[in-house]
Amino acid sequence: MSKTALNIHEAAQVLVQAAFSTHDAEVALAQAIEHGELHANVKRWASEQWAGKQLPGNIVPVETFIERTDLNAWLAAKGLGVRAD
């Protein structure tokens, strides 16, 4: 995986700095991925594999990766003044 890529959990930590809880940030990222607003290399769980809080689309947060440039562009489009570098 690229050194410039963050998994969803890591990217969520960027959003936490912008006043989101980690899970809320993960959900926002997963929704953006599901709606085609944010490009990611996605890995999904089978629905019966869940043990804990679920993300939209059964996305696995620690095995789904977002390039920092894509995250920064999405953040800018959302008007969030944080950067993932």
N, C-alpha and C positions, 0 to 999 in steps of 0.2 A: 504494500500500500504506500502511496505517496507520503512523504514527510510533511507535505503541506495539507494533508487531510486530517480532519477531526472526526471522531465517531460522534453519534448523536448526543451521547452523555457529555462528552467534552464540549461540544458546541452549545449544549444547554447551559453549561457553566458560564459561557459568555453572556447568555441572556439573563442568567441569575444576577449578574452585575447590573442589569438594566431593570431590576425590581420584579423579577419573576421567581417563583419557586423552581427548583430543579425539575420536578415532574411537570409543572405547567409549561416550562420552557421546552421539555422533551415533546410534550403533546403539540405545542405550537409548531415545532420543527417537523414532526411527523405529519401534521395536517398540511403544512406547506409542501412537503414531499408528495403527499397523496393528491394534492390539487395541482401538481405540476409547476408550482411557484419556485421550488428549490430542487436543484439537481443533487442526487445522491446515489452512491453505490449501495443498494438496499439489500438487506438480508431480513427475511421474515420467519417468524415462528409458526409452527403448526398450532392451531388454536388450543389443542389439548396440552401443549407444552408450557402454558403460562402458569407462573407461580408468583403472583405479585401484581403490581399495577401494570395495566396493559396500555399500549400505545395504539393509535389508529393504524389500521392496515396490518396489525400484528408485526410491526417493525421491531427488530432487535436493536436496542439503542447502542450497545457496545460493539456491534458488528456491522453497523450501517455507517458509512463514511461520507462526509461532505467536504469538498475542497474549501479551503479558507477563502479563496477569491469568490466562490459561489455564496458562501455564508455572508461575507462582507457586502456583496451586491444585494442580497436579500434583506439584510439589516438596513441598508441604505434605502431600499424601496419601502421598507416599513417605517422609516423615519426614526430608527433607533440609533442613537449616537455612540454605539460601542463597536469595537473592532476585534476581530479574532486573530490578532498576531502577537 
